[in-house]
Amino acid sequence: MKITEKEFENKITILTNKLKVNNFNEVIKDGLSLIKKVNHPILYNILSLAFQGKGDFDNSIKIIDEGLKLDPKNIFFLNNIGLSYYKKNELSKAEEYYNRAIEINPNYINTLNNLATLKKDLDLVDEAIELFEKSLKLNDKVLETNYNLASILQSIGKFDQSIKYFMKTLEINPKFTKADRNIAMMTSYNNDNEHFLKMKKKISETSLSKIELHELHFAIGKAYEDLKNHPEAFDNYSKANNYKKEITGYNIKKDREEFNSLKKIFNKNLDVKNSFNTKKLIFILGMPRSGTSLAEQIISSHSEVYGGGELIFLTDIIYQNFYSENKFLNISESKSKIQQVQNNYIKKISLIDSSEKSFTDKAPLNFKWIGYILNIFPNVKIVHCKRDPLDNCWSLFKNNFDGNLNFSNNLSDLGEYYKIYVDLMSFWKQKFPNKIYDLVYEHLTRDQENETKKLLKFCELSWDENCLKHHENKKSIKTVSFGQARKPIYKSSINSSEKYKDYLNELKSILN
């Protein structure tokens, strides 16, 4: 049955409104029904965005592919399919479609920003900055462009320029408090600091969502810590974490079950034969805030090493290949996949660096996958970063993370998670003796040269004086450690929890 133009416009309005409130299932159901009656380009875009919203990137790609057959030069289609491939971590395919869109319209801001973000992920920092700056020349009022440029400048240590663009972000939307938090991380506050006064006014006078409040409380907590007002600092850190705990609804049960499942799988004597990886790999892992960024800065200062940063490739690959029906698969039952997985990982990191250099992957939570890592990459080097448990947990609690570190938003959760992490690491060391090197943060700060020599020896790297000058390393750092890892070795982080000891009794009792 045909529908009138007016009826079609009304249906599109309804679908668009449902998309805005994340009612993706209804959008997909009604959109697929409507597209059979009216084969209109806008429906392909709406359906693609709905599938993206559900995380179903395969169907998002499929629906846009159909649209591209009808209209191969539709820049909205090309941008959307590129974004779906990007979300699937198929970066070369994403780049291909972004470039096709830019060839048709070099000034389409959405694609310029998306391509710049992809370049940032590939550590092509100069290309990313050039694209963001081009986008801003076209329209300097786009919040995402200002924020993304500020973030990449932050990651390479250009803090003054970074703060400028974060401030521009706040001019566009004062409630975008994620920018406040990032500014706070680069600022040393006094009582008269203008940004500090604005944040206090904003939190008392502005109506903010829980997401906006939690970012702002983290920022204010950092300011009070600079002022050595530890009661106010702790109060704000606690409020920030309470809001985020409400948002995420984290429950440690799932992580506990996952860790036990991994131990059960690898408790057996596995007979996995795999060829050596052609790329020399160094995995740097451990609890977040245990010194992983510092370790990578040191190792990647070596002339024969490329620092890959905090990558999600491995976690994605493991879930795609060794996880089914809510459980992990025994790797010995998946032998046919192992070489394929190794090749897939090498292919992905080669987009970042294709040289003969050793390559570091410093995603801390890769400690969960040590059993898989050692079977997939037989000649890999694993550096496990360790730090005083209380200092480590406190550093997690007072920082906000964009990744999936939701265990860090409650002191009880933190203590329990730390315990299951220690238990899993003990299991891996027993299962794979001499395969894991412990780099102890406190030892490194007390005797940098000898600890660095031992670290390089384990990684089978020759001595390189540059590793003692890690703070001169220009590699981008995209984690909350971007500031600390650019400084010479310092000891002020040791016993950093001492100033807050009166607030951490519950955590201490769990850790002891």
C-alpha positions as CSV (number, residue, x, y, z in Angstrom):
1,M,0.0,0.0,0.0
2,K,1.4,3.3,-1.1
3,I,1.7,6.2,1.4
4,T,1.5,9.9,0.8
5,E,4.5,12.2,1.0
6,K,3.0,13.8,4.2
7,E,2.6,10.4,5.8
8,F,6.2,9.5,4.9
9,E,7.5,12.7,6.5
10,N,5.5,12.0,9.7
11,K,6.9,8.5,9.9
12,I,10.5,9.8,9.4
13,T,9.9,12.3,12.2
14,I,8.7,9.5,14.5
15,L,11.7,7.3,13.6
16,T,14.1,10.1,14.2
17,N,12.6,10.9,17.6
18,K,12.8,7.3,18.6
19,L,16.5,7.2,17.4
20,K,17.2,10.2,19.6
21,V,15.9,8.4,22.8
22,N,17.8,5.1,21.8
23,N,14.7,3.1,21.1
24,F,16.7,1.2,18.5
25,N,14.6,-2.0,18.3
26,E,11.5,-0.1,17.3
27,V,13.4,2.0,14.8
28,I,14.7,-1.1,13.2
29,K,11.3,-2.9,13.1
30,D,9.4,0.1,11.8
31,G,12.2,1.2,9.5
32,L,12.6,-2.2,7.8
33,S,8.8,-2.3,7.3
34,L,8.8,1.3,5.8
35,I,11.7,0.8,3.5
36,K,9.8,-2.0,1.7
37,K,7.2,0.6,0.7
38,V,9.4,3.7,0.2
39,N,13.0,3.1,-0.9
40,H,14.3,6.4,0.4
41,P,18.0,7.2,1.2
42,I,17.2,8.6,4.6
43,L,15.8,5.2,5.7
44,Y,19.1,3.5,5.0
45,N,20.9,6.1,7.2
46,I,18.3,5.8,10.1
47,L,18.5,2.0,10.1
48,S,22.3,2.1,9.9
49,L,22.4,4.4,13.0
50,A,19.9,2.2,14.9
51,F,22.0,-0.9,14.3
52,Q,25.1,1.1,15.3
53,G,23.3,2.1,18.5
54,K,22.7,-1.5,19.3
55,G,26.3,-2.4,18.6
56,D,25.3,-4.5,15.6
57,F,27.8,-3.2,13.2
58,D,27.5,-6.1,10.8
59,N,23.9,-5.3,10.1
60,S,24.7,-1.6,10.0
61,I,27.2,-2.3,7.2
62,K,24.8,-4.6,5.4
63,I,22.0,-2.0,5.3
64,I,24.3,0.8,4.1
65,D,25.8,-1.5,1.5
66,E,22.4,-1.9,0.0
67,G,22.0,1.9,0.0
68,L,25.4,2.4,-1.7
69,K,24.3,0.1,-4.6
70,L,21.6,2.7,-5.3
71,D,23.7,5.8,-4.6
72,P,27.5,5.0,-4.6
73,K,28.4,8.7,-4.0
74,N,26.2,9.3,-1.0
75,I,28.7,10.8,1.5
76,F,26.3,10.0,4.5
77,F,26.3,6.4,3.5
78,L,30.1,6.3,3.1
79,N,30.7,8.0,6.4
80,N,28.3,5.7,8.3
81,I,29.7,2.5,6.8
82,G,33.2,3.8,7.6
83,L,32.2,4.4,11.2
84,S,30.8,0.9,11.5
85,Y,34.0,-0.6,10.2
86,Y,35.9,1.6,12.6
87,K,33.8,0.3,15.5
88,K,34.6,-3.3,14.4
89,N,38.3,-2.3,14.5
90,E,38.6,-2.9,10.8
91,L,40.6,0.3,10.4
92,S,41.8,-0.1,6.8
93,K,38.2,-0.6,5.6
94,A,37.1,2.4,7.6
95,E,39.8,4.5,6.1
96,E,38.8,3.4,2.6
97,Y,35.2,4.6,3.0
98,Y,36.2,7.8,4.8
99,N,38.6,8.7,1.9
100,R,35.8,8.0,-0.6
101,A,33.5,10.4,1.2
102,I,36.2,13.1,1.4
103,E,37.0,12.7,-2.4
104,I,33.4,13.6,-3.1
105,N,33.1,16.3,-0.5
106,P,36.5,17.4,1.0
107,N,34.6,19.7,3.5
108,Y,32.3,17.2,5.1
109,I,33.1,17.8,8.8
110,N,31.8,14.5,10.2
111,T,34.1,12.5,7.9
112,L,37.0,14.8,8.5
113,N,36.6,14.3,12.3
114,N,36.1,10.5,12.0
115,L,39.2,10.1,9.8
116,A,41.2,12.3,12.2
117,T,40.2,10.0,15.1
118,L,41.2,7.0,13.1
119,K,44.6,8.6,12.3
120,K,45.0,9.3,16.1
121,D,44.4,5.7,16.8
122,L,47.1,4.7,14.3
123,D,49.5,7.1,16.1
124,L,49.6,9.3,13.0
125,V,49.4,12.4,15.2
126,D,50.4,15.0,12.7
127,E,47.9,13.8,10.1
128,A,45.2,13.7,12.8
129,I,45.9,17.3,14.0
130,E,45.9,18.6,10.4
131,L,42.5,17.1,9.8
132,F,41.0,18.4,13.0
133,E,42.4,21.9,12.2
134,K,41.0,21.8,8.7
135,S,37.6,20.9,10.3
136,L,37.8,23.8,12.7
137,K,38.5,26.2,9.8
138,L,35.2,25.1,8.3
139,N,33.3,25.4,11.6
140,D,35.0,26.2,14.9
141,K,31.8,25.8,16.9
142,V,31.6,21.9,16.7
143,L,32.1,20.6,20.2
144,E,33.5,17.2,19.2
145,T,36.2,18.7,16.9
146,N,37.5,21.0,19.7
147,Y,37.4,18.2,22.2
148,N,39.2,15.7,20.0
149,L,41.9,18.2,19.1
150,A,42.4,19.1,22.7
151,S,42.7,15.4,23.6
152,I,45.4,14.6,21.0
153,L,47.4,17.7,22.0
154,Q,47.1,16.5,25.6
155,S,48.4,13.1,24.6
156,I,51.6,14.6,23.1
157,G,52.3,16.9,26.0
158,K,51.2,20.2,24.4
159,F,49.2,21.1,27.5
160,D,48.8,24.9,27.0
161,Q,47.3,24.3,23.5
162,S,45.2,21.5,24.8
163,I,43.7,23.6,27.6
164,K,42.8,26.3,25.0
165,Y,40.7,23.8,23.0
166,F,39.1,22.3,26.1
167,M,38.1,25.8,27.2
168,K,36.6,26.3,23.7
169,T,34.6,23.1,24.3
170,L,33.2,24.6,27.5
171,E,32.3,27.8,25.7
172,I,30.2,25.8,23.3
173,N,28.6,23.7,26.1
174,P,29.4,24.6,29.7
175,K,27.8,21.4,30.9
176,F,30.4,19.3,29.0
177,T,32.2,18.7,32.2
178,K,34.5,16.0,30.7
179,A,36.5,19.0,29.5
180,D,36.7,20.4,33.1
181,R,38.1,17.1,34.2
182,N,40.8,17.1,31.5
183,I,41.7,20.7,32.2
184,A,42.1,19.8,35.9
185,M,44.5,17.0,35.1
186,M,46.9,19.5,33.5
187,T,46.4,22.4,36.0
188,S,48.2,23.1,39.3
189,Y,45.5,24.9,41.4
190,N,45.6,27.7,43.9
191,N,42.6,29.1,45.7
192,D,42.2,32.0,43.3
193,N,42.5,29.9,40.1
194,E,39.7,31.1,37.7
195,H,38.8,27.6,36.5
196,F,38.5,26.3,40.1
197,L,36.2,29.2,41.0
198,K,34.1,28.5,37.8
199,M,33.8,24.8,38.6
200,K,32.6,25.5,42.2
201,K,30.0,28.0,40.9
202,K,28.9,25.5,38.2
203,I,28.4,22.6,40.6
204,S,26.4,24.8,43.0
205,E,24.3,26.7,40.5
206,T,23.8,24.6,37.5
207,S,21.5,21.7,36.9
208,L,23.7,18.8,35.8
209,S,23.1,15.1,35.0
210,K,24.8,12.3,37.0
211,I,27.3,11.9,34.1
212,E,28.1,15.6,34.2
213,L,28.3,15.7,38.0
214,H,30.7,12.7,38.2
215,E,33.1,14.3,35.8
216,L,33.0,17.7,37.6
217,H,33.5,16.1,41.1
218,F,36.6,14.3,39.8
219,A,37.9,17.7,38.6
220,I,37.1,19.5,41.8
221,G,38.6,16.7,43.8
222,K,41.9,17.1,41.9
223,A,41.9,20.9,42.6
224,Y,41.4,20.3,46.4
225,E,44.2,17.8,46.3
226,D,46.5,20.4,44.8
227,L,45.4,22.7,47.6
228,K,46.3,19.9,50.2
229,N,42.7,20.1,51.4
230,H,42.4,16.3,51.7
231,P,39.0,16.1,53.4
232,E,37.4,18.1,50.6
233,A,39.4,16.2,48.0
234,F,38.2,12.8,49.3
235,D,34.6,14.1,49.6
236,N,34.6,15.1,45.9
237,Y,36.3,11.9,44.8
238,S,33.7,9.9,46.7
239,K,30.8,11.8,45.2
240,A,32.3,11.3,41.7
241,N,32.7,7.6,42.2
242,N,29.2,7.2,43.8
243,Y,27.6,8.8,40.7
244,K,29.6,6.6,38.4
245,K,28.7,3.4,40.4
246,E,25.0,4.4,40.0
247,I,25.5,4.9,36.3
248,T,27.3,1.6,35.6
249,G,25.6,-0.7,38.2
250,Y,28.9,-2.6,38.4
251,N,28.8,-6.0,40.2
252,I,32.0,-7.9,40.8
253,K,30.3,-11.3,40.4
254,K,30.8,-11.3,36.6
255,D,34.6,-10.6,36.9
256,R,35.0,-13.2,39.6
257,E,33.2,-15.8,37.4
258,E,35.3,-14.8,34.4
259,F,38.6,-15.2,36.3
260,N,37.6,-18.6,37.7
261,S,36.6,-19.7,34.2
262,L,40.0,-18.7,32.8
263,K,41.8,-20.6,35.5
264,K,39.7,-23.7,34.9
265,I,40.5,-23.7,31.2
266,F,44.2,-23.2,31.6
267,N,44.6,-25.6,34.6
268,K,44.8,-28.4,32.1
269,N,48.1,-29.4,30.3
270,L,47.5,-27.9,26.9
271,D,49.2,-29.3,23.8
272,V,49.1,-26.3,21.5
273,K,51.7,-26.1,18.8
274,N,52.0,-22.8,17.1
275,S,54.6,-21.1,14.9
276,F,56.6,-18.2,16.3
277,N,55.2,-14.8,15.7
278,T,57.2,-12.9,13.1
279,K,56.7,-9.6,15.0
280,K,58.6,-9.2,18.3
281,L,55.9,-8.5,20.8
282,I,56.1,-7.1,24.4
283,F,52.9,-7.1,26.4
284,I,53.0,-4.6,29.3
285,L,50.2,-5.4,31.7
286,G,49.0,-5.4,35.3
287,M,46.5,-3.4,37.3
288,P,45.8,0.1,35.8
289,R,47.8,2.8,37.6
290,S,50.6,0.3,38.5
291,G,53.2,2.0,36.2
292,T,52.3,0.5,32.8
293,S,52.5,3.8,31.0
294,L,55.9,4.5,32.6
295,A,57.1,1.1,31.6
296,E,56.1,1.6,28.0
297,Q,57.7,5.0,27.9
298,I,61.0,3.4,29.1
299,I,60.9,0.4,26.8
300,S,59.7,2.4,23.7
301,S,62.5,4.9,24.2
302,H,64.8,2.1,22.9
303,S,65.8,2.6,19.3
304,E,64.6,-0.9,18.4
305,V,61.1,-0.6,19.9
306,Y,57.8,1.0,18.8
307,G,55.3,1.9,21.5
308,G,51.9,0.8,20.4
309,G,50.1,2.2,23.4
310,E,46.9,0.9,25.0
311,L,45.2,-1.2,22.4
312,I,41.9,-3.1,22.5
313,F,42.8,-5.5,19.6
314,L,43.7,-8.5,21.7
315,T,40.5,-8.3,23.9
316,D,38.3,-8.0,20.8
317,I,40.1,-10.9,19.1
318,I,39.8,-13.2,22.1
319,Y,36.1,-12.5,22.6
320,Q,35.5,-13.1,18.8
321,N,37.4,-16.4,18.7
322,F,37.5,-17.9,22.1
323,Y,34.2,-16.9,23.7
324,S,30.8,-18.4,23.0
325,E,27.5,-18.8,24.9
326,N,28.8,-16.8,27.9
327,K,31.9,-18.9,28.4
328,F,35.5,-19.0,27.3
329,L,36.7,-21.8,25.0
330,N,39.5,-24.2,25.7
331,I,42.3,-23.1,23.4
332,S,43.4,-26.6,22.7
333,E,40.0,-27.2,21.1
334,S,40.5,-24.3,18.8
335,K,43.9,-25.1,17.3
336,S,42.7,-24.2,13.8
337,K,42.0,-20.6,15.0
338,I,45.3,-20.0,16.7
339,Q,47.4,-19.2,13.6
340,Q,44.5,-17.2,12.2
341,V,44.3,-15.2,15.4
342,Q,48.0,-14.5,15.5
343,N,47.9,-13.3,11.9
344,N,44.9,-11.1,12.6
345,Y,46.6,-9.4,15.5
346,I,49.8,-8.9,13.6
347,K,47.9,-7.4,10.7
348,K,46.1,-5.0,13.0
349,I,49.2,-3.7,14.7
350,S,51.0,-3.5,11.4
351,L,48.6,-0.7,10.5
352,I,50.3,1.2,13.3
353,D,53.9,0.1,12.7
354,S,55.1,-2.2,10.0
355,S,58.8,-2.0,10.7
356,E,61.0,-4.7,12.1
357,K,61.1,-3.1,15.5
358,S,59.7,-4.8,18.7
359,F,56.2,-3.7,19.4
360,T,54.7,-2.9,22.8
361,D,51.0,-3.4,23.7
362,K,50.3,-1.9,27.1
363,A,46.6,-2.5,27.7
364,P,46.8,-3.3,31.5
365,L,43.8,-5.6,31.7
366,N,45.5,-8.0,29.2
367,F,46.7,-9.7,32.4
368,K,43.5,-11.7,32.1
369,W,44.6,-13.1,28.8
370,I,48.1,-14.3,29.7
371,G,47.2,-18.0,29.0
372,Y,45.9,-17.1,25.5
373,I,48.9,-14.7,24.9
374,L,51.5,-17.3,25.6
375,N,49.8,-19.9,23.4
376,I,49.1,-17.6,20.5
377,F,52.5,-15.8,20.6
378,P,55.1,-18.4,21.8
379,N,58.0,-16.0,21.8
380,V,56.3,-13.0,23.4
381,K,57.6,-11.1,26.3
382,I,55.3,-10.3,29.2
383,V,56.1,-7.4,31.6
384,H,53.9,-7.4,34.7
385,C,53.8,-4.0,36.5
386,K,53.4,-4.1,40.3
387,R,52.8,-1.4,42.8
388,D,52.0,-1.1,46.5
389,P,48.4,-2.4,46.6
390,L,47.0,0.5,48.7
391,D,48.7,3.2,46.6
392,N,47.5,1.4,43.4
393,C,43.9,1.2,44.5
394,W,43.8,4.8,45.8
395,S,45.2,6.0,42.5
396,L,42.4,4.1,40.7
397,F,39.7,5.6,43.0
398,K,40.8,9.2,42.5
399,N,41.0,9.0,38.7
400,N,38.2,8.7,36.1
401,F,38.6,6.3,33.2
402,D,37.0,6.1,29.8
403,G,37.5,2.4,29.5
404,N,35.8,-0.5,31.2
405,L,37.3,0.0,34.7
406,N,34.0,0.1,36.6
407,F,35.4,-1.9,39.5
408,S,37.3,1.3,40.5
409,N,34.3,3.3,41.6
410,N,33.8,1.7,45.0
411,L,36.4,1.0,47.6
412,S,35.0,-2.4,48.5
413,D,34.8,-3.4,44.8
414,L,38.3,-2.2,44.3
415,G,39.7,-4.3,47.2
416,E,37.9,-7.4,46.0
417,Y,38.9,-6.9,42.4
418,Y,42.5,-6.5,43.5
419,K,42.4,-9.8,45.4
420,I,41.1,-11.7,42.4
421,Y,43.7,-10.1,40.2
422,V,46.5,-11.2,42.6
423,D,45.0,-14.7,42.6
424,L,44.9,-14.9,38.8
425,M,48.5,-13.6,38.5
426,S,49.7,-16.2,41.0
427,F,48.0,-18.8,38.8
428,W,49.6,-17.6,35.6
429,K,53.1,-17.5,37.2
430,Q,52.7,-21.1,38.5
431,K,51.4,-22.3,35.2
432,F,54.0,-20.4,33.1
433,P,57.2,-20.1,35.2
434,N,59.9,-17.7,34.0
435,K,57.6,-16.3,31.3
436,I,56.4,-13.3,33.2
437,Y,58.7,-10.5,34.4
438,D,57.7,-8.5,37.5
439,L,58.5,-4.8,37.2
440,V,58.0,-3.3,40.7
441,Y,57.2,0.4,40.6
442,E,58.9,1.2,43.9
443,H,62.1,-0.6,42.9
444,L,62.2,1.3,39.6
445,T,61.9,4.7,41.3
446,R,64.7,3.8,43.8
447,D,67.2,2.3,41.3
448,Q,66.2,3.4,37.8
449,E,69.3,2.3,36.0
450,N,69.7,-1.2,37.4
451,E,66.0,-1.9,37.1
452,T,65.9,-0.7,33.5
453,K,68.9,-2.9,32.6
454,K,67.2,-5.9,34.1
455,L,64.0,-5.0,32.2
456,L,65.7,-4.7,28.9
457,K,67.6,-7.9,29.4
458,F,64.3,-9.8,29.9
459,C,63.0,-8.2,26.7
460,E,66.1,-9.3,24.9
461,L,67.0,-5.7,24.0
462,S,70.5,-4.3,24.1
463,W,71.4,-1.4,26.5
464,D,70.2,2.0,25.3
465,E,70.9,5.1,27.3
466,N,67.7,6.7,25.9
467,C,65.7,4.4,28.1
468,L,66.9,6.5,31.1
469,K,65.5,9.6,29.4
470,H,62.0,8.2,28.9
471,H,60.5,11.7,29.7
472,E,62.0,12.9,26.4
473,N,60.0,10.3,24.4
474,K,57.6,12.1,22.1
475,K,55.2,9.1,21.8
476,S,51.6,10.0,22.4
477,I,50.1,8.9,25.8
478,K,46.4,8.4,25.7
479,T,45.8,7.4,29.3
480,V,45.4,9.4,32.5
481,S,49.2,8.9,33.0
482,F,49.9,11.3,30.2
483,G,51.5,13.8,32.6
484,Q,53.4,11.6,35.0
485,A,55.0,9.4,32.3
486,R,56.5,12.5,30.7
487,K,58.4,13.4,33.8
488,P,61.8,12.1,35.0
489,I,61.5,9.3,37.6
490,Y,60.1,10.7,40.9
491,K,59.2,9.2,44.2
492,S,56.3,11.3,45.3
493,S,53.8,8.7,44.2
494,I,55.2,6.2,46.8
495,N,52.9,6.1,49.9
496,S,50.6,8.6,48.1
497,S,47.6,7.0,49.9
498,E,49.1,7.9,53.3
499,K,47.4,11.4,53.3
500,Y,44.0,9.6,53.0
501,K,44.7,6.7,55.4
502,D,41.8,7.7,57.7
503,Y,39.3,7.2,54.8
504,L,40.7,3.9,53.6
505,N,40.3,1.5,56.5
506,E,37.7,-0.7,54.7
507,L,40.0,-1.0,51.7
508,K,43.0,-1.8,53.9
509,S,41.1,-4.5,55.7
510,I,40.1,-6.2,52.4
511,L,43.6,-6.0,51.0
512,N,45.3,-7.4,54.1
